[in-house]
Amino acid sequence: MSDTVRTAAVGRIRRGALHVGDAAHAASPTPRPRKRRGRVRLRLEIALLTGPAIIVFVGLVIFPVALAAYYGFYKWQGYGPPTDWVGLGNYKVIFTDPTFQQALEHNGLIVVLSLVIQGPLAIGLALLLNQKIRGRALIRVLIFVPYVISEVIVGTGFSLMLQDTGALNDALHNIGLGFLATDWLANPNIALWTLMAIITWKYIGFAVILMLAGLQSIPDELSEAARIDGASYWQVQRHITLPLLGPTIRIWAFLSIIGSLQLFDLVYIIWGQYISGVAGTSTMATYMALNGRLAGNYGYGSAVAVVMFLISLIVALCYQRFVLHRDLRGAVTQGVN
Amino acid sequence: MMKKTPAAAIAALGLGVVLAAAACSSGGSSSNAGGNGGNSSSSTSPVTLTFWTNATPGPGLTFFQNAVKSFDAAHPGVTIKMQAIQNEDYDGKLQTALASNSTPDIFFQRGGGKMLAMVNANQVAPLTLTAADQANISAAALAGETLNGKVYAIPMDQQPEGFYYSKNLFKQAGITSTPTTIPELEADVGKLRAIGVAPIAVGAKDAWPAAHWYYNFALRECSQATMNAAATSLKFTDPCWTKAGNDLTAFLKINPFQTGFLTTAAQVGAGSSAGLVANHKAGMELMGAWDPGTIASLTPNQKPLPDLGWFPFPSVPGGAGDPSAMMGGIDGYSVSPNAPKEAFEFLEYLVTTPEQEAYATAFITLPVNKAAQSVVTDSVSISALQALNKAAYTMQFLDTQYGENVGNALNAAVVNLMAGKGTPASIVSAATEAAAKG
């Protein structure tokens, strides 16, 4: 029974994907023989519609990246034009610096832990909130509130609450759980988990909203049909909802990975400029701020930025190529058929 | 229809390009105009000066507003445009201005290695002081703003570092006189802990307050010549640097600081190190001369702490440094190389006695003009001032003295040591590793 359900579901995804692909295919400027005037008009239209976006993208993304790449080849303190060419010297220092390796390790852990902790939690919450339960709207709002609060406020709040003499330890003492009170932020064995708890609290709302939207686009007919065939609630979720939620989950995972790789503000505010390395929560971005901006080594900092950019780019490209390709087929590549 | 659309599209696209170009060029020309206007102006034509300070809203900012107003009034045709920039944002913003040749005519100068970098890049003007200026400014403070015999900034005040402590808590703990040696300080730490307060508060989250402990041990262990030599060589091979690290390690063994000091900020909130002193939760803290003002803003009634006292960093037995030597900061102001001469005249005006008196009152600090020191009346500042006037020599905070890069590395290394993750030798090697990055 459940097998038939699965085929039906998968079949639907395939068809949907093909459909999207065809639409993109038709709209793309394929070298089909056409009248010249039509082609010019089409090109102009494309230029007009993409022009502003391209100008902004080149000016605010590509150009700064190119500049960072240029500065990354120099030892440069930021005064006047860079003159002290060191070639790949900065990159050599970066990859041999143990503190950078630690930061990279932390980033990797945060990527994995975010996916492992937030993913199932978000799907579970979304399934729950997709039910007709009392106070659903309120719970939805409450879960989404942390995501809306600015990182600075969240960071400041948690750094005050989690101090040794802060609210959390105080509360633990007052309810007789004083033995649990600990140094949540500075203890290297705990700090990363504290960070993960804060990240989960902060970003789970976003994941839940995404999953809810994904759930709501799944037609009820499928689960109704399965239920008529005798599928239990969990069977329906496992074999219909989850596969159909796939594209949403994959997109969320992509956003989560990129966000984890570039994590900066929460760590920087809660642990300050120097303590994150000691506490085991430093990330590539805080390493960049400490060794580039705070040390006044703008050339070196630019090189770190380039490394971060390349790592994010490679991860993003691999993810698109190997994971997202079935969702994006036809939308980013063309001429498959 | 078919014909019209492309034409309209071209027009629209063209307009967009023109607008974008106009936006770019106007941005460029306005900054050029600022620079050129500064160059070509003479005292007769109207002059507009840009002036950046890190003074925060309150009496300090009001002082500068008044000074600008009275200077403008006394110099017809001169207009000073002041911009106050939040202290932690200041360096990044100035750096951007320096790199894009839009340096303000007068700007707050941190000094030390940062000033050296600006001098090397010809981004700051050497100043020729008159005899009157030299009479107004204390020689020790001026020496801190001098490089290779040239003065590059006019100092406003001196901020010697020492211990700010609660007299009540000391009395309660049975401490009759302030410690003059490290063993005495260690004994007092024990007495303070016995009455249930944190003996010493330190805001290690900001790193520099923790690093200042190492710097002061270094001040006691290293001779003046060694410390000055390190400023140019940036080599920390003299054994005194490791000895200072050993001193700090030994001192840490008695757990002198509050619990959770690694995540304690220095100046923000009641839980900060200044806040702990302000609320009688900690006996003392090592801090610069701005501390009474910071502590005052963190007491329950936001008034100065009535029982606040001051004593200098204790002597270290056997150290090569003079026991009276003091570490401190100097707040100064520099002039950009393109600035009109009125910019320097404004700085000369700021060190005259009446202005210095107003400055010292507004910032609760020690003015560089000795004639203005009479306005320093509170007992805490007077004891700091007396120690400063008696000091054999003063040394800038080392993270300023040795430049951003090495200073930053030293700060981070000291925090590591305090967290139990480093050794005294790793402080020395951190400075060497930093050189590879900048």
Interface residues (C-beta under 8 A of the other chain):
Chain A: R37 V40 R41 L44 E45 A47 L48 G51 P52 I55 K75 Q77 G78 Y79 G80 N90 V93 D97 S159 L160 L162 Q163 D164 T165 G166 D183 L185 A186 W271 G272 Q273 Y274 I275 G277 V278 A279 L290 N291 R293 L294 A295 G296 N297 Y298 G299 Y300
Chain B: M2 T5 P6 A9 I10 A12 L13 G16 A20 G92 Q95 L98 A99 K114 A117 M118 N120 A121 N122 Q123 A204 K205 D206 A207 Q258 T259 G260 L262 T263 T264 A265 G269 G271 G403 E404 N405 N408 A409 N411 A412 V415 N416 A419 K421 E433 A434 A436 K437 G438
